[in-house]
Amino acid sequence: MRPIIPDYLAEVLRDVESDTSGEPAGYIPELAAADPDRLGAAFAMLDGEVYGAGDIDTEFTIQSISKPFVHALALADHGFAPVLAKVGVEPSGEAFNEISLETGTGRPRNPMINAGAITVHSLAGAEDLTPEQRVERVRQGLSAFAGRRLTMDDAVCASEMEHAHRNLAIAHMLRSHDVLTKDPEAVVEGYTRQCSVLVTTRDLAIMAATLANRGTNPLSGEQVVPEPVVRQVLSVMFSCGMYDAAGDWATQVGIPAKSGVAGGLIGALPGQIGIATFSPRLDRHGNSVRGVSLFERFSSDMGLHVMETPAAARAVVRSHHVVGSGPDAPRVLQLQGGIGFAGAERVVQEAMTIPPSDTRVALDLTLVHSIDDVARRVLLEVARRLTLSGHDVYLVDPESAMADPDPGDGGRVTVVNTMDQVVNPTRDDLTRTGLRAAGRPGPRS
Ligand code: DON
C-alpha cells in the first residue's frame, strides 16, 4: 500500500503553491536573499514517525520559533517564579518587535514578543554563565528538542546584528527598568545568535512533537523539559504565538503555534502531533503566508482544533447490564477507550443508579486503553463507596489499565482478568487474581 499521509501533504502543498503573495523578511538582508519559492510541510507523530512533502530537509534559521523553546529552557533552569517576575504571559496584541513594556513594572508582556524573548534569553542557563556559555546552553537545549546537534548561521546572525537597532533599543529600555541585569548589547547578540540556529522543517516538526509529547523527544526518548513547563509554554504559544494575529489563529486554526521570519511555522497539538511548515514569504504580521494557509487546511481537514469536542467522554460507558439472573448475578459497567475526568464522571452517574440489592458489581476495563490520574482516583472512589454501601466490587482488568488499584479507607476490589471469572468464580481464580497487585486487600469469598 502507498503511504497515505505523504500523498495528502503533497496534495495540500500543490494547492497552496500558486500563492506567491507576501514578501520574505526584508529587514535582515541575508534572509531577503533566500529562495522565496521553497515550500515544505512535515508531521511528526509522537512515536517518532515523520511524514513530509516538499523541501523538508532544507536548512533555514529558526528565528522567533526559538522563543517558546528557550522560554521552556529558562523555566526548566530557574523555575516559574523568577521567570514570571521578569516576563508576563498576557497577549500583547502587538507586532513582534513593538517597543512596549507593562506600565509600572517595565516587564515585557509575554515571551513571544522580542522584548520578552530578549529577556528570556538572558534567563536561559545558570545566572553566572558568560554570554558565550549562555548561547551554548541555548544551542544545546534547542538541539535536545530537535534530537540532533544544531549549528548556527553566522552570516545571518551578522547580517541581523548590523541592523539590530530596534532590538538594542528594546534591550536598553529593559536594562533601564532592571528587567535585564546583564549587558544589553551582549544579550541582544546572544538572542540574535539564538535566532540564527539552523533547522529543517523535519527538525521543527520533531521539536513541536516534543512539546506535544509532554516534553519527551519522540526520537531520542530524552525528557528535555518537565511536563509543567510544557503546559506553560503551550499555553503562551496558544495565546501569544502569532502576535497580533493570535485571535484569528486561535479561532481558525486552534493549534498552539509559533512563526519565524525565515518562513518557518510550527504547531504542537498536545498528545497528538507536531507540525511544521516552511515558506519564506510573510504577511504583514511576519507570519508565513503559505504556512498559515497550510495550517488552516490541516486543522479543518483533520479536526485538529484544540477546542474540537472529543467524543470519548460520552462513549466511556459502553454498556451497563446485569449478567444472568438471581441474587448473585453481577451488574457490569463495561467501560472503553481513554478515561479522563469527564469519562470518570459518567461512570459516577451510572454507579449511582446501581440498586443496593445488586451485591456484585464489576467495572469491566477490558476495552480501556488508558486512565489518567484524575480518572483513576475518581474510579477508585466509586469502588470504595460501592464497597461501603455493601457491594462486592470487581475490576476486570486484563491489561492492568488501572495503576495501583487500591481504593483505600474501607474500599475493597477484586481484580480479575475476565468477566467469566466474575460470573463463575472459582476459589483458585479469586485467590490468584485478588492478590495480583501489591497493597490490594484479598478477596472476600
Ligand atoms: O528579533 C528579530 O527581529 C528576529 N531575529 C526574529 C523575529 C521573528 O522571527 C518574528 N517572527 N515572526
Residues whose N, C-alpha, C, O or C-beta is under 5 A from the ligand:
A	BS01	DON	Q63 S64 F96 N114 C195 S259 G260 V261 H285 G286 N287
